[in-house]
Amino acid sequence: MTGFARAGGHDGRAAWAWELKSVNGRALEVRVRVPSGYGRLEAVARTALGKRLARGNVQATLSVDRTAPAASLRINRSLLDEVIALHGTLGGRIAYGPPTLEGLLAVRGVIETMEEVEDDAALALRAAAMEATLATALDALVAARAEEGARLAAVLSGLLDRIAALVGEAAASAEAQPEELRARLASQLAELIAAEPPLSEERLAVELAILVSRSDVREELDRLDAHLGQARALLAEGAAVGRRLDFLCQEFTREANTVCSKATEMRLTRAGLDLKAAVEQFREQIQNIE
């Protein structure tokens, strides 16, 4: 199922944001990207997504920006004193003007960059705040997927209505099929009886019974009706039923194929082909739900 969510947060030293993207997938595949130094949150995100989602290709990305300087400047006073003292010792040998502030600060090492190191308590507080932001983004993603799921449920319900109507058409056509078969076979029987040497009536009756039995699609249509009831019940659950519907759709396809293979009458053949097309549309839509 598709969906997108974003949530952000900040403290006195950093701002961050979680972005969650979800697209259709037969199973759950999670990819997490976090900046260097936040590796622990990758496992946290995978666990959280795995608990709330059942299907889809999901990508979670954490971005972090520093809002406070990560480093500060200080003067190396001991080195500065050495430079000033050296300036004084050279005063009688080399002609020069008085030292300037710019010149002294330009000496390499006089100004030092001090990397700021945060204590463990501050880092733990920020990590907890980032986890809370992830939970907010995940709630929004689940809500977006649920909204799409509600729209797809209406589409699937309409397709089930279409399949039910086609099962009814096939049933109406199948009612006339045995009589038509008997009429057709009776004509063939008349020709066979007149043939030399003639076949026994018992053998002909057995062949007729076998042909009628093999062409009877009532059992397949009954099973299709049962599958329709199961599919509607699954849609009414409002839970993660995509995989169960996917399996049920395989049964729909199997029965529809059997109806087509047994059909000996054009109306039943046409209904069976339309039924297969409707089942295929249903199968395609199932791939989009959780």
Secondary structure, 3 states (H helix, E strand, C coil): CCEEEEEEEECCCEEEEEEEEEECCCCEEEEEECCCCCCHHHHHHHHHHHHHCCCEEEEEEEEEEECCCCEEEEECHHHHHHHHHHHHHCCCCCCCCCCCHHHHHHCCCCEEEEECCCCHHHHHHHHHHHHHHHHHHHHHHHHHHHHHHHHHHHHHHHHHHHHHHHHHHHHHHHHHHHHHHHHHHHHHHHHHHHCCCCCCHHHHHHHHHHHHHHCCCHHHHHHHHHHHHHHHHHHHHCCCCHHHHHHHHHHHHHHHHHHHHHCCCHHHHHHHHHHHHHHHHHHHHHCCCC
